[in-house]
Amino acid sequence: MNAILGELGRSPKFCEYVKNIEQKISPISIWGLNDVGSTQFVEATAEFSKKPICIITYNEIQAKQIIENLKYFSEKIVYFPKKEIVTYDYVAESKNLPYERIEALNQILRKRNLIVVTTIESLMQKLPAKEVLYKNTLDFKVGDIYKIEDLKQKLVDLGYTRYDLIDGRGEFSVRGGIIDIATSRKVGLRIELWGDEVDSIRHFDISSQRSIENISE
């Protein structure tokens, strides 16, 4: 695969195209590529320009096909799905979709040189401003002071639901000075307070309740 990208990198026409991207000359129109050729061209663009790429296509089936093709070349691919709008039955709405959208946004925030694949419908749906979205976070560090009642209220405000024992994403539990927060379907965060002070923080396996690793923040 790298040999194919290397051949593109030696093409004068492709080098001119990359140079235009770096100099922010636009629009650039390219045509005549088949599906495989388009995939190779996108990955070569990411490799040689060192810039993030957003691919917008017309529906989710096409978006997922593009992702499957790109996986042969790169692991830096993020799919941003559309928000599901269900007017007839809330129960029918996918419970995983909001988490997929949040995780995609988190990856976009953290990483450079990603290839983001999405649809025109998803792109048209409004999102909160980045500043608004990411000011609503909870940060924990060993030695920090927190009042447990304030933490419980903050978690509820962020959309978490309290249970006696967490079983999946979007859940938290409080037992004495121990707060468990589900950060994924399999892994949770366990914060142990000594009075109002954070005494320890660790990841744990939700199904077995066993600790995986201690962390400092």
C-alpha positions in Angstrom: 0.0 0.0 0.0 2.8 2.4 0.9 4.4 1.8 -2.5 1.2 3.1 -4.2 1.2 6.2 -2.0 4.9 6.6 -2.7 4.3 6.6 -6.5 1.6 9.3 -6.0 4.1 11.4 -4.0 6.5 11.3 -6.9 3.9 12.6 -9.4 4.5 16.3 -10.4 0.8 16.8 -10.7 0.1 15.4 -7.2 3.0 17.5 -5.7 1.4 20.6 -7.3 -1.9 19.7 -5.7 -0.3 19.3 -2.3 1.4 22.6 -2.7 -1.9 24.3 -3.5 -3.4 22.9 -0.3 -0.5 24.2 1.8 -0.9 27.6 0.2 -4.7 27.5 0.8 -5.5 27.8 -2.9 -9.1 26.7 -3.4 -11.3 25.3 -4.7 -9.4 22.4 -6.2 -11.5 20.1 -8.4 -10.5 16.5 -9.1 -12.4 14.0 -11.2 -12.1 10.6 -12.9 -11.1 8.5 -9.9 -12.9 5.3 -9.1 -13.7 4.2 -5.5 -10.3 2.6 -4.9 -8.5 5.5 -6.5 -10.4 8.0 -4.4 -9.4 6.2 -1.3 -5.7 6.1 -2.2 -5.9 9.8 -3.1 -7.4 10.8 0.2 -4.8 8.8 2.2 -2.0 10.2 0.1 -3.4 13.7 0.7 -3.4 13.1 4.5 0.1 11.6 4.4 1.8 14.3 2.4 -0.1 17.5 3.5 -0.2 16.6 7.2 -3.5 18.2 7.5 -6.9 17.0 8.8 -9.4 15.9 6.1 -13.2 15.9 6.2 -15.0 13.7 3.7 -18.7 14.6 3.2 -20.8 12.1 1.4 -24.5 11.7 0.6 -25.6 8.9 3.0 -24.5 6.7 5.8 -24.1 3.6 3.6 -21.6 5.4 1.4 -19.8 6.9 4.4 -19.3 3.4 6.0 -18.0 2.1 2.6 -15.5 4.9 2.4 -14.3 4.1 6.0 -13.9 0.4 5.2 -11.7 1.3 2.2 -9.7 3.8 4.2 -8.9 1.2 6.9 -6.5 -0.5 4.5 -4.3 2.6 4.6 -4.8 4.3 8.0 -6.1 3.9 11.5 -6.7 7.7 12.0 -10.3 7.6 10.8 -13.3 9.0 12.6 -16.9 8.6 11.7 -19.2 11.3 12.8 -22.8 10.0 12.6 -26.0 12.1 12.3 -28.2 12.7 15.3 -31.2 10.4 15.3 -34.5 12.2 15.3 -37.4 10.0 16.6 -40.8 11.6 16.8 -43.0 8.6 17.3 -41.3 6.5 20.0 -38.4 7.6 22.2 -37.7 3.9 23.1 -36.8 3.3 19.4 -33.9 5.8 19.6 -30.4 4.3 19.6 -28.9 4.7 23.1 -25.3 4.3 21.7 -25.6 7.0 19.1 -25.0 10.0 21.5 -21.9 8.3 22.8 -20.6 7.7 19.3 -21.0 11.4 18.5 -19.4 12.5 21.7 -16.4 10.1 21.2 -16.0 11.4 17.6 -15.9 15.0 18.8 -13.4 14.0 21.5 -11.1 12.4 19.0 -11.4 15.5 16.7 -10.4 17.7 19.6 -7.4 15.6 20.7 -5.8 14.4 17.5 -4.3 16.1 14.4 -4.2 14.8 10.9 -7.5 12.8 11.3 -9.7 11.8 8.4 -13.2 12.6 9.4 -16.0 10.9 7.4 -19.6 12.2 7.7 -22.7 12.9 5.7 -24.3 16.1 4.5 -27.3 15.5 6.9 -25.0 15.2 9.9 -23.1 18.3 8.8 -26.4 20.3 8.7 -27.4 19.4 12.2 -26.4 22.1 14.7 -24.0 21.5 17.6 -23.1 23.6 20.7 -20.0 25.8 20.3 -16.8 24.0 21.3 -16.4 26.4 24.3 -19.8 25.5 25.6 -19.5 21.8 25.0 -16.1 21.4 26.7 -16.6 23.7 29.7 -19.0 21.1 31.1 -16.3 18.7 32.2 -15.3 17.2 35.5 -11.6 17.0 36.3 -10.3 14.9 39.2 -6.8 14.9 40.8 -5.5 13.1 43.9 -5.5 15.7 46.7 -8.2 17.9 45.2 -11.1 18.9 47.4 -14.7 18.0 46.4 -18.0 18.0 48.3 -19.7 14.7 47.5 -23.2 16.4 47.2 -21.8 18.9 44.7 -20.3 16.0 42.7 -23.6 14.1 42.6 -25.5 17.2 41.4 -22.9 17.9 38.7 -23.1 14.3 37.4 -26.9 14.5 37.2 -26.6 17.9 35.4 -24.2 16.3 32.9 -26.9 13.6 32.1 -25.7 10.7 34.2 -28.2 8.5 36.0 -27.6 7.2 39.6 -27.8 3.5 40.3 -26.8 1.3 43.2 -24.3 -0.5 41.0 -23.2 0.8 37.6 -23.8 -1.5 34.6 -23.1 0.7 31.6 -22.4 4.1 30.1 -24.1 7.1 31.5 -24.4 5.7 35.0 -22.8 6.5 38.4 -23.1 5.2 41.9 -22.2 6.5 45.3 -21.4 4.2 48.3 -20.1 6.1 51.3 -17.0 8.0 50.1 -16.7 6.0 46.8 -18.0 7.3 43.5 -18.1 5.0 40.5 -18.6 6.6 37.1 -19.0 4.5 33.9 -16.7 6.0 31.2 -17.5 3.2 28.7 -19.4 0.0 28.4 -16.7 -2.0 30.1 -14.5 0.4 32.1 -15.4 2.7 35.0 -13.7 5.3 37.1 -13.6 4.8 40.8 -12.9 7.9 42.9 -12.4 7.4 46.6 -12.8 10.4 49.0 -11.3 10.8 52.4 -13.6 13.3 53.8 -13.7 15.9 51.0 -10.3 15.1 49.6 -9.7 12.8 46.6 -7.6 10.0 48.2 -7.4 7.7 45.1 -8.5 7.4 41.5 -8.5 4.1 39.5 -10.0 2.5 36.5 -11.9 -0.7 37.1 -13.7 -3.5 35.2 -17.4 -2.9 35.4 -18.4 -6.6 35.1 -15.9 -7.9 37.7 -15.6 -4.7 39.8 -11.8 -5.3 39.9 -9.3 -2.5 39.7 -7.3 -2.2 36.5 -4.9 0.6 37.2 -4.3 3.5 39.6 -4.0 7.0 38.1 -3.2 10.4 39.6 -5.7 12.5 37.6 
